[in-house]
Amino acid sequence: MEKLWTTAEVARYLGVSEAEVEQFARDGRLTGYKLGGRFLRFRPDQVHTLKETLAPRAQEAVVAPAESRSWQERLRDFVYFYDFYIVSFILLAGLVVYLLSSR
């Protein structure tokens, strides 16, 4: 299973703004998948197909999205997108420890 790209990664790859990527999704030129009901993600193969149809201005950007970001940015995005699950896991683990230690 391939990793879905964020709006920022798609924008960087296509050489356009994030607002333009969101407009592509609204126009139906690019299929966006919502994670958690609000975060758009895009399949790389669909992004490559769109890039072939864009004007030469966008053809100049050839940056690999995931490779151009630092580990701190990736960690920040991970925590931002999965904060609910992280907090839920911590609370559930704490509850289990409390229940096991109270016996």
TAHU-V421864 format. One record per pair of residues at least 4 apart in sequence whose C-alpha atoms are under 8 Angstrom apart, sorted by sequence separation. I is the first residue (numbers start at 1). J is the second residue. D is the distance in Angstrom with one decimal. If there is no record, write none. Layout:
i = [I;I]
j = [J;J]
d = [D;D]
//
This chain:
i = [5;6;7;8;9;10;11;12;16;17;18;19;20;21;22;23;24;25;34;35;42;43;44;45;46;47;48;49;50;54;55;56;64;65;69;70;71;72;73;74;75;76;77;78;79;82;83;84;85;86;87;88;89;90;91;92;93;94;95;96;97;98;99;5;11;12;16;24;25;34;35;42;54;63;69;78;11;24;25;33;34;35;11;25;33;34;51;52;79;10;32;33;51;11;32;33;8;11;32;7;10;31;32;30;31;7;7;31;30;30;30;29;10;7;6;7;6;7;5;6;4;5;10;14;4;5;4;5;3;4;2;3;15;16;39;15;14;15;14;15;15;14;13;14;12;13;13;12;13;13;12;10;9;9;5]
j = [9;10;11;12;13;14;15;16;20;21;22;23;24;25;26;27;28;29;38;39;46;47;48;49;50;51;52;53;54;58;59;60;68;69;73;74;75;76;77;78;79;80;81;82;83;86;87;88;89;90;91;92;93;94;95;96;97;98;99;100;101;102;103;10;16;17;21;29;30;39;40;47;59;68;74;83;17;30;31;39;40;41;18;32;40;41;58;59;86;18;40;41;59;20;41;42;18;21;42;18;21;42;43;42;43;21;22;46;46;47;50;50;42;40;40;41;41;42;41;42;41;42;47;51;42;43;43;44;43;44;43;44;57;58;81;58;58;59;59;60;61;61;61;62;61;62;63;63;64;65;65;65;65;66;65]
d = [5.9;6.3;6.1;6.1;6.1;6.0;5.7;6.6;6.3;6.6;6.3;6.2;6.2;6.4;6.3;6.0;6.1;6.0;5.6;5.0;7.4;6.5;6.2;6.3;6.2;6.1;6.5;6.9;6.5;6.3;6.9;6.8;6.2;7.1;6.2;6.4;6.0;6.0;6.2;6.1;6.2;6.0;6.0;5.9;5.2;6.2;6.1;6.0;6.0;6.3;6.2;6.0;6.0;6.1;6.1;6.2;6.2;6.1;6.1;6.1;6.0;6.1;7.0;6.4;5.0;7.7;7.2;5.1;4.8;5.1;6.4;7.1;7.3;7.0;6.8;7.9;5.4;5.4;5.6;7.8;4.6;7.1;5.3;5.7;5.4;6.2;7.2;7.7;7.7;7.8;5.6;5.0;6.9;7.7;5.5;6.2;5.9;6.1;5.2;5.9;7.1;6.6;7.9;7.8;7.9;6.6;7.4;7.5;6.8;7.1;7.0;7.3;7.6;6.5;6.6;6.5;5.0;7.5;5.4;6.5;5.6;5.0;7.0;6.2;5.3;6.3;5.1;6.6;7.5;6.6;7.9;7.9;7.5;6.7;8.0;4.9;5.3;7.4;6.9;7.2;5.1;6.0;5.9;7.8;7.2;6.1;5.5;6.9;6.5;6.1;6.6;7.2;4.8;7.1;7.9]
//
